[in-house]
Amino acid sequence: MEHRKLGTSGLKLSTLSFGSWVTFDQQLNDDAALECLQTAWDAGVTFFDNAEGYAAGESEKIMGRCFQNLGWERNTYTVSTKFYWGLTEGPNTRFTLNRKYLMSAIDASLDRLKMDFVDLIFCHRADPDTPMEEIVWAMSDIIASGRALYWGTSEWSAEQIREAWEVADKLNLRKPAMEQPEYHLLQRDRVEKEYAPLYGDLGIGLTTWSPLASGLLTGKYSKGIPQDSRGSLPGYEFLKNQLTDKTSIQKVENLKVISDEIGCSLAQLAIAWCTLNKNVSTVITGASRVEQVRENLASLEVAEQIDEELIKRIEFAVT
């Protein structure tokens, strides 16, 4: 497993990582989650992604229990979590990045994860109601306290990321080191165009999510939404239009011709393509069973088969 630097920081992340969004609690219990984590670890995965909002905190609890049972040395793997959505109703506990919320949110996440610190923390969305200086101070203070090592953003605009970085630079505070955007063959502009100046100017790294477009790029939604799929889960109804879009499904069918030709699954082709972008520090993958973990990890072998001519064919298939 190749490890890549997180932007210009010294931290290295496995090219493929394992995330718990959707699957932990809703589709995986402790035993299944532990098996998936161990399988990923055995293949060289060392970065594991989470967030307080995943399954309303239950995802962090499951991952924390699994790590305890697995007994890995803490300095051998990297863990992230994210803040913004909140878990309890209140003016300072939901949809905010104010200092009061962030200072309590980190402690609550560490308690659920059963850890003294996490490696990466993210502002899970931007908060236009809180001054940027307040957000930067709070995140920087969390880093200074040792409860986290690096901080960054998720789904922020390039303008917002640059503003945060400049505030931190001006005040001599910890700067944002990474962004976590959605990135896959059907959604490319933000990573490839909007963020392009940030990689060189600010040294921002990327921990990208949803390489399979919430499962659309596996091909399983080509004939509708299966009952046991992510699209059928309660609370994920917002994915329905995306997963049944006829134009997108046709693009998936175009890609299927290529994946069949080179002897891999659609999922493997899609994940492999994401890893070819060298601005991507790690591609976060997910799975609802251990067989999917193994399939996803085999994407690295597929990536080795993709040359410039094949890249052109893949990208033409989705235009």
Secondary structure, 3 states (H helix, E strand, C coil): CCEEECCCCCCEEECEEEECCCCECCCECHHHHHHHHHHHHHCCCCEEECCCCHHHHHHHHHHHHHHHHHCCCHHHCEEEEEECCCCCCCCCCCCCCCHHHHHHHHHHHHHHHCCCCEEEEEECCCCCCCCHHHHHHHHHHHHHHCCEEEEEECCCCHHHHHHHHHHHHHHCCCCCCEECCECECCECHHHHHHCHHHHHHHCCEEEEECCCHHHHHHCCCCCCCCCCCHHHCCCCHHHHHHHCCHHHHHHHHHHHHHHHHHCCCHHHHHHHHHHCCCCEEEEEECCCCHHHHHHHHCHHHHHCCCCHHHHHHHHHHCC
